[in-house]
């Protein structure tokens, strides 16, 4: 059965060593990484191989104060493993025209499959006017917009991650495919409600292991939400093997499991 990881990063040293992630180390127990040490793409591919993951969408990270992983860096990582890695771009929403041009470049020149912007990095809800040029560009190009829903691990305000904000975005842009990562916890029922209401709103399970999925999400996956939920890891925070451990205990039939692990992601992102 094919597996596609809908949310991961191949991190740069700038990304892994950024102080904003220091608070996460109390969970992962990892030592602070060396800011001068770059991680080989081969390590990411090896982690995929260990869990039987066929393809992984890896994302750029643009924040107000710096670029943690640039779009060109993502393109270079994909070039090292083009059969395994798929690019997801990001942009600086404080520069709307530049952001629109960059989205077009990501799609037409770099061959990326989506754009991701994280509201908590900007401390702005997804209904803020600065997001709207991004939505227009993505909708015109047919590129999914990816974002985080739910609380933040880093010590930043979580309120901007309320899934209900996506209700208004989906009303304003019904053609736009929206993928909310990190399951929306502790507002998972809110995320399910928005995904149920809107044809083009989806949820991915990144940042959560199978054993931590809320029961309401599992019920949604088994039932009317079988076409709405995608597997994700948030690698390197969680390895694919750890994220998938316990999958057989969810009681998913083969059809639902196939949709969750690959089918929904392939359909939404246009992956062959």
C-alpha positions as a Markdown table, in Angstrom:
| # | Residue | x | y | z |
|---|---|---|---|---|
| 1 | Unk | 0.0 | 0.0 | 0.0 |
| 2 | Unk | 1.4 | 3.3 | -1.1 |
| 3 | Unk | 2.2 | 6.0 | 1.6 |
| 4 | Unk | 2.6 | 9.7 | 1.0 |
| 5 | Unk | 3.6 | 12.0 | 3.9 |
| 6 | Unk | 1.6 | 15.3 | 3.5 |
| 7 | Unk | 3.6 | 17.4 | 5.8 |
| 8 | Unk | 7.4 | 17.3 | 6.5 |
| 9 | Unk | 10.5 | 19.4 | 6.3 |
| 10 | Unk | 14.0 | 18.6 | 5.2 |
| 11 | Unk | 15.5 | 21.1 | 7.6 |
| 12 | Unk | 18.3 | 23.5 | 7.2 |
| 13 | Unk | 20.6 | 24.3 | 10.1 |
| 14 | Unk | 18.8 | 27.7 | 10.4 |
| 15 | Unk | 15.5 | 25.9 | 10.8 |
| 16 | Unk | 16.5 | 23.3 | 13.4 |
| 17 | Unk | 18.5 | 25.8 | 15.5 |
| 18 | Unk | 16.0 | 28.6 | 15.5 |
| 19 | Unk | 15.3 | 29.6 | 19.1 |
| 20 | Unk | 11.5 | 29.5 | 18.4 |
| 21 | Unk | 11.7 | 25.7 | 18.6 |
| 22 | Unk | 13.6 | 25.5 | 21.9 |
| 23 | Unk | 10.3 | 24.8 | 23.8 |
| 24 | Unk | 9.7 | 21.7 | 21.7 |
| 25 | Unk | 12.8 | 20.0 | 23.0 |
| 26 | Unk | 11.1 | 19.3 | 26.3 |
| 27 | Unk | 9.0 | 16.8 | 24.4 |
| 28 | Unk | 11.4 | 15.4 | 21.9 |
| 29 | Unk | 14.3 | 15.3 | 24.4 |
| 30 | Unk | 16.7 | 16.4 | 21.6 |
| 31 | Unk | 19.8 | 18.4 | 22.3 |
| 32 | Unk | 19.9 | 21.8 | 20.5 |
| 33 | Unk | 21.3 | 21.1 | 17.1 |
| 34 | Unk | 24.6 | 22.6 | 15.8 |
| 35 | Unk | 23.6 | 25.6 | 13.7 |
| 36 | Unk | 26.5 | 25.0 | 11.4 |
| 37 | Unk | 25.6 | 21.3 | 10.6 |
| 38 | Unk | 23.5 | 20.7 | 7.6 |
| 39 | Unk | 21.5 | 17.4 | 7.4 |
| 40 | Unk | 22.0 | 15.3 | 4.3 |
| 41 | Unk | 19.0 | 14.6 | 2.1 |
| 42 | Unk | 19.9 | 10.9 | 2.4 |
| 43 | Unk | 18.9 | 10.9 | 6.1 |
| 44 | Unk | 15.4 | 12.1 | 5.2 |
| 45 | Unk | 15.1 | 9.4 | 2.5 |
| 46 | Unk | 16.4 | 6.8 | 4.9 |
| 47 | Unk | 13.7 | 7.7 | 7.4 |
| 48 | Unk | 11.1 | 7.3 | 4.7 |
| 49 | Unk | 12.5 | 3.9 | 3.7 |
| 50 | Unk | 12.4 | 2.7 | 7.3 |
| 51 | Unk | 8.6 | 3.2 | 7.4 |
| 52 | Unk | 7.9 | 2.4 | 3.8 |
| 53 | Unk | 6.9 | 5.9 | 2.8 |
| 54 | Unk | 7.0 | 6.4 | -0.9 |
| 55 | Unk | 6.8 | 10.2 | -1.3 |
| 56 | Unk | 7.1 | 13.1 | 1.1 |
| 57 | Unk | 6.0 | 16.7 | 0.6 |
| 58 | Unk | 8.7 | 18.9 | 2.1 |
| 59 | Unk | 8.1 | 22.6 | 2.8 |
| 60 | Unk | 9.8 | 25.9 | 2.9 |
| 61 | Unk | 9.5 | 28.1 | 6.0 |
| 62 | Unk | 9.1 | 31.8 | 5.8 |
| 63 | Unk | 8.8 | 33.9 | 9.0 |
| 64 | Unk | 8.6 | 37.6 | 9.6 |
| 65 | Unk | 12.2 | 37.9 | 10.8 |
| 66 | Unk | 13.9 | 35.3 | 8.7 |
| 67 | Unk | 13.7 | 32.6 | 6.1 |
| 68 | Unk | 14.3 | 29.3 | 7.8 |
| 69 | Unk | 14.1 | 27.2 | 4.7 |
| 70 | Unk | 14.0 | 29.0 | 1.4 |
| 71 | Unk | 12.0 | 27.9 | -1.7 |
| 72 | Unk | 15.3 | 27.5 | -3.6 |
| 73 | Unk | 16.7 | 25.2 | -0.9 |
| 74 | Unk | 13.6 | 23.1 | -1.1 |
| 75 | Unk | 14.0 | 22.8 | -4.8 |
| 76 | Unk | 17.6 | 21.7 | -4.3 |
| 77 | Unk | 16.6 | 19.0 | -1.9 |
| 78 | Unk | 13.9 | 17.7 | -4.3 |
| 79 | Unk | 16.5 | 17.7 | -7.1 |
| 80 | Unk | 18.6 | 15.2 | -5.0 |
| 81 | Unk | 15.7 | 12.8 | -4.6 |
| 82 | Unk | 13.1 | 13.7 | -7.3 |
| 83 | Unk | 11.3 | 10.4 | -7.2 |
| 84 | Unk | 10.8 | 10.7 | -3.4 |
| 85 | Unk | 10.5 | 14.4 | -2.4 |
| 86 | Unk | 7.9 | 16.9 | -3.5 |
| 87 | Unk | 8.3 | 20.6 | -3.0 |
| 88 | Unk | 5.9 | 22.9 | -1.0 |
| 89 | Unk | 6.7 | 26.6 | -1.2 |
| 90 | Unk | 6.2 | 29.5 | 1.3 |
| 91 | Unk | 6.1 | 33.3 | 1.0 |
| 92 | Unk | 6.4 | 36.5 | 3.0 |
| 93 | Unk | 2.8 | 37.7 | 3.3 |
| 94 | Unk | 3.9 | 41.2 | 4.4 |
| 95 | Unk | 5.0 | 41.8 | 0.8 |
| 96 | Unk | 1.8 | 40.9 | -1.2 |
| 97 | Unk | 3.0 | 41.5 | -4.8 |
| 98 | Unk | 6.3 | 39.8 | -4.1 |
| 99 | Unk | 4.4 | 36.9 | -2.6 |
| 100 | Unk | 2.2 | 36.5 | -5.6 |
| 101 | Unk | 5.1 | 36.5 | -8.0 |
| 102 | Unk | 6.9 | 34.0 | -5.8 |
| 103 | Unk | 3.9 | 31.6 | -5.7 |
| 104 | Unk | 3.8 | 31.7 | -9.5 |
| 105 | Unk | 7.6 | 31.0 | -9.6 |
| 106 | Unk | 7.2 | 28.1 | -7.2 |
| 107 | Unk | 4.5 | 26.5 | -9.4 |
| 108 | Unk | 5.7 | 27.3 | -12.9 |
| 109 | Unk | 9.5 | 27.2 | -12.5 |
| 110 | Unk | 10.2 | 25.0 | -9.4 |
| 111 | Unk | 7.4 | 22.5 | -9.9 |
| 112 | Unk | 6.0 | 22.7 | -6.4 |
| 113 | Unk | 2.7 | 21.2 | -5.6 |
| 114 | Unk | 1.4 | 23.6 | -2.8 |
| 115 | Unk | 2.0 | 26.7 | -0.8 |
| 116 | Unk | 2.2 | 26.7 | 3.0 |
| 117 | Unk | 1.9 | 29.7 | 5.4 |
| 118 | Unk | 1.7 | 29.3 | 9.2 |
| 119 | Unk | -0.5 | 31.8 | 11.0 |
| 120 | Unk | 1.3 | 31.5 | 14.3 |
| 121 | Unk | 4.6 | 32.6 | 12.8 |
| 122 | Unk | 3.0 | 35.8 | 11.8 |
| 123 | Unk | 0.6 | 36.1 | 14.8 |
| 124 | Unk | -2.2 | 36.7 | 12.4 |
| 125 | Unk | -5.4 | 34.7 | 11.7 |
| 126 | Unk | -5.9 | 33.3 | 8.2 |
| 127 | Unk | -8.7 | 35.8 | 7.7 |
| 128 | Unk | -6.2 | 38.7 | 7.9 |
| 129 | Unk | -6.1 | 40.8 | 4.7 |
| 130 | Unk | -2.4 | 39.9 | 4.2 |
| 131 | Unk | -3.3 | 36.3 | 3.4 |
| 132 | Unk | -5.8 | 37.1 | 0.7 |
| 133 | Unk | -3.4 | 37.8 | -2.2 |
| 134 | Unk | -1.9 | 34.3 | -1.4 |
| 135 | Unk | -5.4 | 32.7 | -1.7 |
| 136 | Unk | -6.1 | 34.5 | -5.0 |
| 137 | Unk | -2.8 | 33.3 | -6.5 |
| 138 | Unk | -3.2 | 29.7 | -5.3 |
| 139 | Unk | -6.8 | 29.6 | -6.5 |
| 140 | Unk | -6.0 | 30.9 | -9.9 |
| 141 | Unk | -3.1 | 28.4 | -10.3 |
| 142 | Unk | -5.1 | 25.5 | -8.8 |
| 143 | Unk | -2.4 | 25.1 | -6.1 |
| 144 | Unk | -3.5 | 23.9 | -2.6 |
| 145 | Unk | -3.0 | 26.2 | 0.3 |
| 146 | Unk | -1.6 | 24.5 | 3.4 |
| 147 | Unk | -1.6 | 25.9 | 6.9 |
| 148 | Unk | -1.5 | 24.8 | 10.6 |
| 149 | Unk | -4.7 | 24.4 | 12.6 |
| 150 | Unk | -4.7 | 23.8 | 16.4 |
| 151 | Unk | -2.4 | 24.9 | 19.2 |
| 152 | Unk | 1.3 | 25.7 | 18.7 |
| 153 | Unk | 4.1 | 23.7 | 20.2 |
| 154 | Unk | 6.4 | 26.8 | 20.1 |
| 155 | Unk | 5.6 | 29.4 | 22.7 |
| 156 | Unk | 3.5 | 31.5 | 20.4 |
| 157 | Unk | -0.2 | 32.4 | 20.5 |
| 158 | Unk | -2.4 | 29.4 | 19.5 |
| 159 | Unk | -5.7 | 31.3 | 18.9 |
| 160 | Unk | -4.8 | 32.1 | 15.3 |
| 161 | Unk | -4.9 | 28.3 | 14.7 |
| 162 | Unk | -8.6 | 28.0 | 15.4 |
| 163 | Unk | -10.0 | 25.9 | 12.5 |
| 164 | Unk | -13.2 | 28.1 | 12.4 |
| 165 | Unk | -11.2 | 30.8 | 10.7 |
| 166 | Unk | -10.9 | 28.6 | 7.6 |
| 167 | Unk | -14.7 | 28.6 | 7.4 |
| 168 | Unk | -14.6 | 32.3 | 6.2 |
| 169 | Unk | -11.7 | 31.6 | 3.9 |
| 170 | Unk | -13.5 | 28.7 | 2.3 |
| 171 | Unk | -16.6 | 30.9 | 1.9 |
| 172 | Unk | -14.6 | 33.6 | 0.2 |
| 173 | Unk | -12.6 | 31.1 | -2.0 |
| 174 | Unk | -14.7 | 28.1 | -2.7 |
| 175 | Unk | -12.4 | 26.9 | -5.5 |
| 176 | Unk | -9.3 | 27.0 | -3.2 |
| 177 | Unk | -8.1 | 23.7 | -1.8 |
| 178 | Unk | -7.2 | 24.2 | 1.9 |
| 179 | Unk | -5.3 | 21.6 | 3.9 |
| 180 | Unk | -5.2 | 22.2 | 7.7 |
| 181 | Unk | -2.3 | 20.3 | 9.3 |
| 182 | Unk | -1.8 | 19.1 | 12.9 |
| 183 | Unk | -5.5 | 17.9 | 13.2 |
| 184 | Unk | -6.7 | 21.1 | 14.9 |
| 185 | Unk | -6.3 | 19.9 | 18.4 |
| 186 | Unk | -7.8 | 20.9 | 20.9 |
| 187 | Unk | -10.4 | 22.1 | 18.4 |
| 188 | Unk | -10.5 | 18.9 | 16.4 |
| 189 | Unk | -14.3 | 18.8 | 16.3 |
| 190 | Unk | -14.3 | 22.3 | 15.0 |
| 191 | Unk | -11.8 | 21.2 | 12.2 |
| 192 | Unk | -14.1 | 18.3 | 11.4 |
| 193 | Unk | -17.1 | 20.6 | 11.1 |
| 194 | Unk | -15.3 | 23.0 | 8.7 |
| 195 | Unk | -14.0 | 20.1 | 6.6 |
| 196 | Unk | -17.5 | 18.5 | 6.5 |
| 197 | Unk | -19.1 | 21.8 | 5.5 |
| 198 | Unk | -16.7 | 22.7 | 2.7 |
| 199 | Unk | -15.9 | 20.5 | -0.3 |
| 200 | Unk | -12.3 | 21.8 | -0.6 |
| 201 | Unk | -11.2 | 21.8 | 3.1 |
| 202 | Unk | -9.1 | 18.8 | 4.3 |
| 203 | Unk | -7.2 | 17.8 | 7.5 |
| 204 | Unk | -3.7 | 16.2 | 7.8 |
| 205 | Unk | -2.5 | 14.3 | 10.9 |
| 206 | Unk | 1.0 | 15.8 | 11.0 |
| 207 | Unk | 2.7 | 16.3 | 14.5 |
| 208 | Unk | 0.6 | 13.5 | 16.0 |
| 209 | Unk | 1.4 | 9.8 | 16.2 |
| 210 | Unk | -1.4 | 7.4 | 15.4 |
| 211 | Unk | -1.8 | 6.6 | 19.1 |
| 212 | Unk | -2.6 | 10.3 | 19.9 |
| 213 | Unk | -5.4 | 10.7 | 17.3 |
| 214 | Unk | -8.5 | 12.0 | 19.0 |
| 215 | Unk | -11.4 | 9.5 | 18.9 |
| 216 | Unk | -13.6 | 12.0 | 17.0 |
| 217 | Unk | -11.0 | 12.1 | 14.2 |
| 218 | Unk | -10.8 | 8.3 | 14.0 |
| 219 | Unk | -14.6 | 8.2 | 13.7 |
| 220 | Unk | -14.5 | 10.8 | 11.0 |
| 221 | Unk | -11.9 | 8.9 | 9.0 |
| 222 | Unk | -13.9 | 5.7 | 9.2 |
| 223 | Unk | -17.2 | 7.4 | 8.1 |
| 224 | Unk | -18.1 | 10.4 | 6.1 |
| 225 | Unk | -14.6 | 11.9 | 6.4 |
| 226 | Unk | -12.8 | 9.1 | 4.6 |
| 227 | Unk | -12.0 | 11.4 | 1.7 |
| 228 | Unk | -10.9 | 14.3 | 3.9 |
| 229 | Unk | -8.0 | 13.1 | 6.1 |
| 230 | Unk | -4.4 | 12.7 | 5.0 |
| 231 | Unk | -1.4 | 11.1 | 6.8 |
| 232 | Unk | 1.4 | 13.5 | 7.8 |
| 233 | Unk | 4.4 | 13.4 | 10.1 |
| 234 | Unk | 5.9 | 16.8 | 10.7 |
| 235 | Unk | 9.3 | 15.1 | 10.2 |
| 236 | Unk | 11.9 | 15.6 | 11.6 |
| 237 | Unk | 10.0 | 16.3 | 14.8 |
| 238 | Unk | 8.3 | 12.8 | 14.4 |
| 239 | Unk | 9.8 | 10.1 | 12.2 |
| 240 | Unk | 7.5 | 8.3 | 9.8 |
| 241 | Unk | 8.0 | 5.0 | 11.6 |
| 242 | Unk | 7.0 | 6.5 | 14.9 |
| 243 | Unk | 4.0 | 8.4 | 13.3 |
| 244 | Unk | 2.7 | 5.2 | 11.8 |
| 245 | Unk | 3.2 | 2.9 | 14.8 |
| 246 | Unk | -0.2 | 1.4 | 15.8 |
| 247 | Unk | -2.0 | 2.1 | 12.5 |
| 248 | Unk | -3.5 | -1.4 | 12.4 |
| 249 | Unk | -5.1 | -0.7 | 15.8 |
| 250 | Unk | -7.4 | 2.0 | 14.3 |
| 251 | Unk | -9.7 | -0.5 | 12.7 |
| 252 | Unk | -9.6 | 1.1 | 9.3 |
| 253 | Unk | -10.7 | -1.1 | 6.4 |
| 254 | Unk | -8.4 | -1.3 | 3.3 |
| 255 | Unk | -10.3 | 1.4 | 1.4 |
| 256 | Unk | -10.1 | 3.9 | 4.2 |
| 257 | Unk | -6.5 | 3.0 | 5.0 |
| 258 | Unk | -5.5 | 3.5 | 1.3 |
| 259 | Unk | -7.3 | 6.9 | 1.1 |
| 260 | Unk | -5.7 | 8.0 | 4.4 |
| 261 | Unk | -2.1 | 6.9 | 3.6 |
| 262 | Unk | -2.0 | 8.1 | -0.1 |
| 263 | Unk | -5.2 | 8.4 | -2.0 |
| 264 | Unk | -6.5 | 11.7 | -0.6 |
| 265 | Unk | -3.1 | 13.3 | -0.7 |
| 266 | Unk | -2.4 | 12.2 | -4.3 |
| 267 | Unk | -5.9 | 13.5 | -5.4 |
| 268 | Unk | -5.7 | 16.9 | -3.6 |
| 269 | Unk | -2.1 | 17.7 | -4.5 |
| 270 | Unk | -2.2 | 16.2 | -8.0 |
| 271 | Unk | 0.5 | 13.6 | -7.4 |
| 272 | Unk | 0.9 | 10.8 | -9.9 |
